[in-house]
Amino acid sequence: MASSTASSTAVDEEVRQLYERYQATESDAERHEIALEMGKLDGRRHAEIYAALEDE
């Protein structure tokens, strides 16, 4: 379970960095791209949660 926690922490850090970039950008196109990246990370997080539940 520790590796799952470490993985979640890494994803949380990536999301935080993307959010900071999102807040700093002035371009709607760049905001859109960053939002898509956030969605991919969120999907990865959900996949990890479901995989962990299957392992229990």
C-alpha positions in Angstrom: 0.0 0.0 0.0 2.9 2.3 0.6 3.8 2.4 -3.1 0.2 3.3 -3.9 0.4 6.2 -1.4 3.7 7.3 -2.9 2.2 7.2 -6.4 -0.8 9.2 -5.3 1.5 11.8 -3.7 3.4 12.1 -7.0 0.2 12.5 -8.9 -1.0 15.1 -6.4 2.3 17.0 -6.9 1.9 16.9 -10.7 -1.7 18.2 -10.4 -0.5 21.0 -8.1 2.1 22.1 -10.6 -0.3 22.0 -13.4 -2.8 24.1 -11.4 -0.1 26.7 -10.7 0.7 26.8 -14.5 -3.0 27.1 -15.2 -3.4 30.1 -12.9 -0.3 31.8 -14.3 -1.2 31.5 -18.0 -3.0 34.2 -19.9 -3.9 32.1 -23.0 -7.2 30.2 -23.2 -5.6 27.7 -25.5 -2.9 26.9 -22.9 -5.5 26.7 -20.1 -7.4 24.2 -22.2 -4.2 22.1 -22.8 -3.4 22.2 -19.0 -7.0 21.2 -18.2 -6.7 18.2 -20.5 -3.4 17.2 -18.8 -5.2 17.4 -15.4 -7.9 15.2 -16.6 -5.4 12.5 -17.7 -3.7 12.6 -14.3 -7.1 12.3 -12.6 -7.9 9.3 -14.8 -4.6 7.7 -13.8 -5.4 8.3 -10.1 -8.8 6.7 -10.5 -7.2 3.7 -12.3 -4.8 3.3 -9.4 -7.6 3.4 -6.8 -9.6 0.7 -8.7 -6.5 -1.5 -9.1 -5.8 -1.3 -5.4 -9.3 -2.2 -4.6 -9.1 -5.3 -6.8 -5.9 -6.4 -5.0 -7.6 -6.3 -1.6 
